[in-house]
Amino acid sequence: MVIAGAGLAGLTLARLIATHPELGKKRVLIIDRDDKNANDRTWCFWARDDENMPAVSTFTWNACKFYAPGFERRLDIAPYRYHMVRGCDFYAWSKQQIATNPNIIWLKASILNIDAEQGLVTTDSGDYTGEVVFNSALMKRKLIPQNPWFEQPFSLSEKPEAQGRGGAIQLLQHFKGWLVETEQPVFDPECVTFMDFRVDQNGATRFVYVLPFSPTRALVEYTLFSPELLKETDYDDALKNYLIQYLNINQYQIEETEFGIIPMTDAVFPAILEGRVINIGTAGGFVKGSSGYAFKRTQRKLQALVNDWGQQGAPNPALLASDPHFRFFDSVLLKVLQQKGDLGGEVFKRMFRDLPATTVFRFLDEDSTLVENLRVMATAPKGVFTLAAFKQMTRLSQL
Ligand SMILES: Cc1cc2nc3c(=O)[nH]c(=O)nc-3n(C[C@H](O)[C@H](O)[C@H](O)COP(=O)(O)OP(=O)(O)OC[C@H]3O[C@@H](n4cnc5c(N)ncnc54)[C@H](O)[C@@H]3O)c2cc1C
């Protein structure tokens, strides 16, 4: 089989196969154009200790804070803890495990095309055929700009051809972060700022999160949910303002920067695109439409696939699909954000004000019960959500 793309999804799958007693006997070719050594992203997620997340080294916090204008709360997140995994650590750890299995071969090459019917992967270093091809490298649908500032103004929502089948909503979660070192001790290393909506919203959902590693060191990240990117300098200005206005920091060194774009969409992703290809990761719709989270979802979906495959003898892509009820909730929130961009802060504030944080986490993890879902929905601003729910019900039923 071929695993096309060795990022989060490709490496997760390769590691699970490599360490599986039966599947580990299969011959696997894993292809990526990159060596996967750089720290190209950091992943954050909440998890209970019994959730069997990768045993890669993480930074972990037991407490989170939430801020909105006129509202502040220290969230009681137990039994969850908040974790951060550096991309480079995850890649190194995964590759180490994969290297223990001689049946898995790594090819560094650019994938030019995948012929789904034949399972033929064309690269700049030759062609390779797989009985099954797991693809997380090539995207059928353009979900994010490839060269952000060369495509400005980039607006998916304004381009009808980018709206996708059935008028899917496509927003972007875009963010810039600075790893800062301060002279004075200003951070509380025990507590993450999970979301801080006190920053100007200006027609879009905007918040800052802070991951403190010591009293003088933290990753401060400015995040937006909107159809368009900002000018590069706007992210810097917002970060500078936040450090001064809310953290009272004037003297600091920027040690690293991170910029990222995650698609937020209710577009329908078929788990099997066609023929022998099974799409995984972002290409397979693993990113949660309304939050942009994908790390834990990727672990869970692929673990379920591999467990079942080991027992049944063939991979069942239906196990990768998301629950239609939660897809509907995502779609409604995206509709609200598309129409009233700056309502996001109010929506999250009401959830964390009116419900235990663990209920919100369970809802976002898609683990919540019907009663919990109703409790979450009861927190939403009624008029705009009812209208959006009606519109999205009509749209989704037509797909
Ligand atoms: C900066 C950033 C931060 C994020 N933070 C979080 C977070 O905190 N929590 C969370 O849950 N989610 C987060 N996400 C969202 C999501 O978890 C990641 O995008 C995740 O990496 C998606 O996994 P993937 O395997 O689909 O894609 P990737 O990890 O991007 O892997 C795709 C792989 O395909 C390879 N590739 C692409 N094209 C080709 C080609 N033509 N030929 C060969 N190889 C190719 C790439 O080199 C890459 O290795 C973040 C995303 C970004 C971009």
The ligand as an SDF file (V2000), in Angstrom:
LIG
                    3D

 53 58  0  0  0  0  0  0  0  0999 V2000
    0.3860   25.8450   11.9050 C   0  0  0  0  0  0  0  0  0  0  0  0
   -0.7470   24.8870   12.2490 C   0  0  0  0  0  0  0  0  0  0  0  0
   -1.0730   24.6750   13.5750 C   0  0  0  0  0  0  0  0  0  0  0  0
   -2.1080   23.7840   13.9010 C   0  0  0  0  0  0  0  0  0  0  0  0
   -2.4190   23.5940   15.2150 N   0  0  0  0  0  0  0  0  0  0  0  0
   -3.3760   22.7160   15.5420 C   0  0  0  0  0  0  0  0  0  0  0  0
   -3.6610   22.4660   16.9200 C   0  0  0  0  0  0  0  0  0  0  0  0
   -3.1170   23.1180   17.8100 O   0  0  0  0  0  0  0  0  0  0  0  0
   -4.5660   21.5060   17.2370 N   0  0  0  0  0  0  0  0  0  0  0  0
   -5.2200   20.7780   16.2740 C   0  0  0  0  0  0  0  0  0  0  0  0
   -6.0160   19.8870   16.6190 O   0  0  0  0  0  0  0  0  0  0  0  0
   -5.0020   21.0370   14.9510 N   0  0  0  0  0  0  0  0  0  0  0  0
   -4.1010   21.9740   14.5650 C   0  0  0  0  0  0  0  0  0  0  0  0
   -3.8440   22.1960   13.2450 N   0  0  0  0  0  0  0  0  0  0  0  0
   -4.7080   21.5350   12.2280 C   0  0  0  0  0  0  0  0  0  0  0  0
   -4.2570   20.1160   11.8340 C   0  0  0  0  0  0  0  0  0  0  0  0
   -4.0650   19.3270   12.9920 O   0  0  0  0  0  0  0  0  0  0  0  0
   -2.9660   20.1180   11.0230 C   0  0  0  0  0  0  0  0  0  0  0  0
   -3.1170   20.8980    9.8540 O   0  0  0  0  0  0  0  0  0  0  0  0
   -2.5090   18.7140   10.6260 C   0  0  0  0  0  0  0  0  0  0  0  0
   -1.1470   18.7680   10.3580 O   0  0  0  0  0  0  0  0  0  0  0  0
   -3.2740   18.1350    9.4390 C   0  0  0  0  0  0  0  0  0  0  0  0
   -2.7590   16.8550    9.1650 O   0  0  0  0  0  0  0  0  0  0  0  0
   -2.5920   16.3010    7.6860 P   0  0  0  0  0  0  0  0  0  0  0  0
   -1.8430   15.0440    7.7830 O   0  0  0  0  0  0  0  0  0  0  0  0
   -3.8740   16.3470    6.9710 O   0  0  0  0  0  0  0  0  0  0  0  0
   -1.6840   17.4170    6.9370 O   0  0  0  0  0  0  0  0  0  0  0  0
   -0.1500   17.6940    7.1280 P   0  0  0  0  0  0  0  0  0  0  0  0
    0.2790   17.4410    8.5050 O   0  0  0  0  0  0  0  0  0  0  0  0
    0.0520   19.0620    6.5630 O   0  0  0  0  0  0  0  0  0  0  0  0
    0.5540   16.6130    6.1820 O   0  0  0  0  0  0  0  0  0  0  0  0
    0.4600   16.6330    4.7860 C   0  0  0  0  0  0  0  0  0  0  0  0
    1.7850   16.0870    4.2580 C   0  0  0  0  0  0  0  0  0  0  0  0
    1.7080   15.9770    2.8510 O   0  0  0  0  0  0  0  0  0  0  0  0
    2.9470   16.4020    2.3070 C   0  0  0  0  0  0  0  0  0  0  0  0
    2.6820   16.8520    0.9400 N   0  0  0  0  0  0  0  0  0  0  0  0
    1.8170   17.7940    0.5220 C   0  0  0  0  0  0  0  0  0  0  0  0
    1.8170   17.8870   -0.8100 N   0  0  0  0  0  0  0  0  0  0  0  0
    2.7090   16.9780   -1.2580 C   0  0  0  0  0  0  0  0  0  0  0  0
    3.1660   16.6030   -2.5460 C   0  0  0  0  0  0  0  0  0  0  0  0
    2.6630   17.1540   -3.6430 N   0  0  0  0  0  0  0  0  0  0  0  0
    4.0930   15.6400   -2.6330 N   0  0  0  0  0  0  0  0  0  0  0  0
    4.5960   15.0340   -1.5120 C   0  0  0  0  0  0  0  0  0  0  0  0
    4.2080   15.3540   -0.2740 N   0  0  0  0  0  0  0  0  0  0  0  0
    3.2730   16.3060   -0.1460 C   0  0  0  0  0  0  0  0  0  0  0  0
    3.4200   17.5250    3.2060 C   0  0  0  0  0  0  0  0  0  0  0  0
    4.8260   17.6920    3.1380 O   0  0  0  0  0  0  0  0  0  0  0  0
    2.9620   17.0110    4.5720 C   0  0  0  0  0  0  0  0  0  0  0  0
    3.9690   16.2810    5.2300 O   0  0  0  0  0  0  0  0  0  0  0  0
   -2.8340   23.0980   12.8730 C   0  0  0  0  0  0  0  0  0  0  0  0
   -2.5000   23.3560   11.5470 C   0  0  0  0  0  0  0  0  0  0  0  0
   -1.4800   24.2450   11.2310 C   0  0  0  0  0  0  0  0  0  0  0  0
   -1.1930   24.5040    9.7800 C   0  0  0  0  0  0  0  0  0  0  0  0
  1  2  1  0
  2  3  1  0
  2 52  2  0
  3  4  2  0
  4  5  1  0
  4 50  1  0
  5  6  2  0
  6  7  1  0
  6 13  1  0
  7  8  2  0
  7  9  1  0
  9 10  1  0
 10 11  2  0
 10 12  1  0
 12 13  2  0
 13 14  1  0
 14 15  1  0
 14 50  1  0
 15 16  1  0
 16 17  1  0
 16 18  1  0
 18 19  1  0
 18 20  1  0
 20 21  1  0
 20 22  1  0
 22 23  1  0
 23 24  1  0
 24 25  2  0
 24 26  1  0
 24 27  1  0
 27 28  1  0
 28 29  2  0
 28 30  1  0
 28 31  1  0
 31 32  1  0
 32 33  1  0
 33 34  1  0
 33 48  1  0
 34 35  1  0
 35 36  1  0
 35 46  1  0
 36 37  1  0
 36 45  1  0
 37 38  2  0
 38 39  1  0
 39 40  1  0
 39 45  2  0
 40 41  1  0
 40 42  2  0
 42 43  1  0
 43 44  2  0
 44 45  1  0
 46 47  1  0
 46 48  1  0
 48 49  1  0
 50 51  2  0
 51 52  1  0
 52 53  1  0
M  END
$$$$
